[in-house]
Amino acid sequence: MSTPPQPQQPADQPPAQRPAVPPQPTAYPYPGAQSPAPGNFYAQPTQVSLPAQPLPGQPQPGNPYAQPQPQPYGPVPVPPSGGGGGAGRAVLWAVVGAVVASGAWAAGVFLIGGKGDGADLRGFAAPSNMCSEVDYSSFKDEYPEEDSKPTHSSLEDKALDESYCSMGLKKTGSSYADAYLTTQVDLHRKTDPAPEFTATWKNYGASHTGYDVDPVKGIGDEAYLVSQDTTSGSRYATLAVREGWVTYTMSYSAYLTSYDQDKNPPRLTEVSDWLKADTKSTLEKLKG
């Protein structure tokens, strides 16, 4: 303006420490087997079956305006012999001309389609282990403790490459995670994600109450910062970026009651700056 097995809560993390995370939209129109479930990145993935493709010559199901697929050209009809030869030849050449014109039109569509078929991936790659590639150095002053068991997953398919990471962020001396950081990169190989990405993230505040949406300049082709700071004790921010046919998100969420009374959690303005800095450096690494 924005879809792997989801992160599991560490064994030593009590349920009360899990932050409330708002719905996570995706720029990819069909959630795949590896896409996180909207609204809960801890949920297990679901399998989605795509509708069967119509046979050639049949209209697309559910779309009365769709045109049927053209049939292979059959033999050109020959007019009957005998009288009226001039008229017959005119009919013959009219039919031949129509076939040639149709063939040229089809060839033109094929050539134009071929030129636009290449995915605009800008040299990006989806690593098999996103946790080893993501840069989150801006957060380490606030959360110096490393997560010993971050969660990561990846998907490689002819239509979509995806890599995901979730890790707990800990302050010095914390037994449990004080905040969480998740990142995901998607390489869309068959469809341009731009329209869905813009519609999802630009209008996120209209479809989700209580969230602020701000366009971000200088990162990718378009980027949006979605944030929420509630009085109920949660703080959330996501930076969503699209560059060509590649989409990337970095999300921060914190359960503020885990902080001691004498320690203040980072402000949203600080978190937003950290997300921007680390997103830029991570995207540079993913370009290789």
N, C-alpha and C positions, 0 to 999 in steps of 0.2 A: 501499500500500500505502500498472511498468510495470511507425512502424516506419518514396531519393535517391542519386544517385551519391555514393559515399563519397569521403572525403578522399584525395587523392593525396599521396604524399611529395614535398616540394619537391625540385627538381632538384639542389640543392647539399647535400642531407641524405644522409649515408651510411647504408646499411641497418642498421648496428650501433646507430644512435641511435634507431631506432623502438622505443617502449616496448611491453612486452607488455601487451595490453589484454584483460581478461577478457570473457566473453560479455556482450553487451548485450541484456537482455530488453526486450520491448515489451508495453504494455498492450493493444495492438490485436490481436485474435485472428487476423486474416488479414494476414500481411505483404504490403504492396502493392508496386507497382513501384518506389516510392521509399523503401521501408523498408530500413534497413541490415541486412546479414546478421548473424544472431546469432553472437557470438564474434569478429567481426572487422569493425570499422567501416571498414576499408580495402577490403573486398571489394566487388565489383560487384553491383548489385541484380539480383534475379531476378524473372522474371515468374511470377505465380501465377494459374492459372485456377480460378475458382470453379465448383462443380458446377452443372449445369443445374437449373432449378427444375422440380418435377413439374407435370404438367398438372392442371387442376381435376378433382377427383374421384378422383385417384390418390393412394395413400399416399406419404409422403416416402421416398425411397430410403434404405436403411440404418437405418430406424427403424420396427420392426414395431408400435410402439405409437401411431404418429401416426395421427390421424384424417383421412380423405379430405376434400377440399374440398367444401362443400355445392354441389349443382347448382342452377341457376336453377329457380324454382318453375314447375311445369307447370300445366296446367288442372286445376281442382278436379273430381274425379270426381263424377258425378251418379248417385244411386241409381236403379234401374229403377222405372218407374211401375207403378201397379196396387195390389194389395192390400198391406197392411202399410205404408201411407203414413206412419204415425207413426214406425215404426222407421226408414223411409228418411230422414225428415227429421232424426231423431236422428243417423243416420250422417253426413248432410250437414253438420249444424252441428258435429259433432265434428271433421270434416275441416277445415272452415273455421276453427274455433277453433284447431286445431293450427297451421295456416298463419299465422294472425294472431299467435299466440304466438311462433312461430319468427321471424316478421318483426320483432316487437318485440325479441326477444333479439338478433337480428342488428343492429338499429339501436342497441341499448344498447351492444353491443361496439364498434360503429363510433364512437360518441360518446366512450366511455371511451378507446378507442385514440387518437382524435383529440386528446384533451386531453393525452395523454402522449407524443405524437409529437415535440413540439418539443425540440430538443437544448438542453441546459443549458450554453450556452457562456459565460455571465457577461460578455458584452461583449468577449471576447478576439478577436484577429485574428492570423493567421499571416502575417508579412511576407514579401515576395518575397526579401529579402536579410536573413537572420537575423543575419549578422555585423555589419551596420550598426545593429542594434537591441539586441543583447545588451550588458548592462553587466557588465564584468569588472574594474572599477576596483580592487577589493580585491586583485587579483593584481599590480597594476602596480608596487608598491614592490619586489616580489621579481623581477618580469619587466618591466622598463621598455621593452624593445625591441619595436616593433610588428612584427607579421607582415605583410609586404608582399603576400602572396598567400594570404589565407585562403580556404578552400573553403566554398561555400554552395550549397544547392539548395532547391527548394520544390515542393510538389504542391498542386493545387487540384482537388477532386473533390466531387461531391454527397454522398459518404459520408465524406470525410476531407480536411481541409486540414492541410498539414504544412510546416514550415520547419526547416532544419538548417544548422548552421555548425560548422566545425572550424578551429582556428587553432593555430599553434605559439607557445609562450611562450619568450622568450629573456631571459637575464640580460645585463647590460651587458658588452659585449665578446665575447659568444658568437657563433661562426660558425654554429652549428646550434641547433635548438630544444632547450631543456633540459626542456621539458614540453609537454603538449598539453591543450587545452581544447575540449570539444565541447558543443554545446547543441542541443536539439530540442524543438519544441512541436508537439503534435498536437491538432487540433480534431475530435472524433469527432461527426459529424453524424447518424449513423443508429443507433448503438448506445452504450449506457452502458458506459464502460470500467471502472467501479468494481470489479466482481468480479474481472476479470482483473488489474487493477492491484494490488489487495490481495494476491491469490494469488501473483503474480510477485515483488513486492518484499518483502513481509512474510516470505516463506519463502525468500528468496534464499540465505541462509546454509545452509539445509537441502539445497539442490540444487547449491550451489557450495562446495566445500571451501576453508576458509581465509579466508572473508569474514565481517566483522562487520556486523550489521544493527541499526540503532537508529531507532526512531520519532522523528519530529521534530514538535514542537508549534508552532503559531503560523504555519504556512505552508500555505495551501490548506485543503482538506477533510481531506487526509491526506498525509503525506510520510514518506519513509524515507531514511536515510543508509546507503549500502553502502560499505564501505571495506576495504582490504587493504594491509598493510605487510609486505613479504617481505624475507628476508635475501639474496635473489638480486639485489637492486638495483632493484626496481620499487616504486612507490607509487601507489595508486589510490583514488579516492573519487568516488561518484556521489550526487547528491541528486535523488531522484525525487519529483515533486509531482503530485497530482491536485486539480483544483478544478472541481467540476461534471463536465462531459464533456470537460474539457481536461486533457491530461497534459503535463508538462514535465520534462526532465532536463538537468542540467548535470554534466559529468564531467571529472575531472582525472586525468591520468596522467603519471608522470615516470620517466625512465630515470636512476637516481641516479649511475651511473658517469660521466655527463657533467659532474658537479660536480667542481671542483678539491678537493684534499684539505683545503685550508684554508677551504673554504666549506661550510657545512652546508645541506642542502636544507630546505625548510619542513616542519615536523612536521604529522602528520595532523590534530592538533587545530587548527592554524592554517588548514590547507586547508579543513577542515570549516566553520570560522567564515566564511571567504571565500565558500564556496559558498552558505551560508545568506543572507549579506548581499546578494550579487549576484543570487541567485535572486529574492529579494523585490523588488528594484528592477526587474529585468527583467520580472517578471510585471506590475508596475504599468504599465510602458511598453507592454506588449503589450495591456493593457486599453484603452489610449488614452483 
